Amino acid sequence: MKAHIEFYFDFVCPLCCLATKPLREVMKEQKAEIEWKPFELCPEPSQQMEQIEDFLERPWNQSIAPLAQQLHVEINMPESPPVPRTHLAHEGFHFAKKHGQESAYVDAVFKAYWEDEKDINQIEVLAEIADSLHLDQEIFTRILKDRTFEQVHKDSLVHAYEDAHVTKVPTLKIDSRVLQGFASTETIEKALLQLKTDRNDLLRGAFDEY
């Protein structure tokens, strides 16, 4: 039975971008499955953040850059404020998910923003990403302009905020365990091992009753 991991993320969160690397390493080694869960750090109608430093826990040079170097992940501080809204990028995610491309889409949007320094609030930028994944660019553009997945995305945010009680990203949920902030490969593996142990104990307890 594969372990199920829920990963709550926002595209403009640098730690979310970095956290995907150990997460994917664990998925490959442990054969775990991941469910991507959209989150917005600055949903409308809240005031748009003018500088990316506004929501970093520590200065860029003290935390993000050293961690990226350790992980061998390219990441650049975006030069042009304000920090883009991400509702359109997430609505595009739901379209990609419908076509089984959600994982590749997430990687591509992170790359576009954190490596290529593109404005992921622009439909044209997102449409180029969709096209690179062999999704129908014309349909993708139309669904973003028509806000076809607006309610689907709003429902996913309600789930994150109210049902899952997520208050920050990245957040990993592994069964009943919640890992907030960046989680290393070792931390995720430890949580998965504990989950396996708990399941085995539960099975042994059930057999002991007979």
C-alpha positions, 0 to 999 in steps of 0.5 A: 500500500503506497503512502499518500502525501498531501503537499500544500503549496503556493507558486510564489513561496521559495520554500515550496519550490525547494521542498519539491526536490526532497519530496520527489526523491522520497516519492521515487525511493519509497514509491509514495504518491503525492497529491498537490494541494493549492494554497494562496499566500495572498488571496484576493481581495487582500492587499498585494505584496509589494516585495517578496521579502514581505513573507520570507521568514528569514532574509534571502541570503541567510536561508533560501540561497544557502538551502538552494545551493545545498540542494543544487537547485537554481533559484533567483530572487525575482527583481520586479515587484509586486509579487504576482497573484497566483489564482490563475496559475492555480486554475491552470493547475486544475486544468492540467490535473484534469489531463493528468499533467499536474505534477509536470505543470507544478514543476514548470510553473516553479521553474518559470517563476524562480529560474526564468523570472517570468510573471506567472500572473500573465495568461500568455506565460501560463499558456506557453507552459501548457503548450510545453506540456502538450496541453491544448494552448488554445483551450488552456488560454480560453479556460483562464480567460473564462475563469472556468476553474475559478470555483474549483480553485476556490473550493480547494482553498476552502479545503486548505484553510478550513478543513485541513487548517493549513496556515503556512506553506509548504505543509506536508500531511502524511496520514495524521502527521503534519510537517510545516515548513521545508522538510528534508528527505530524512524528515519525510522518510522518518515520517513515512517509516513511523506511518508504516510502523503504526500501520503494522502495530494496528494490524498486529493488534487486530490479529491479536483480537482473534 
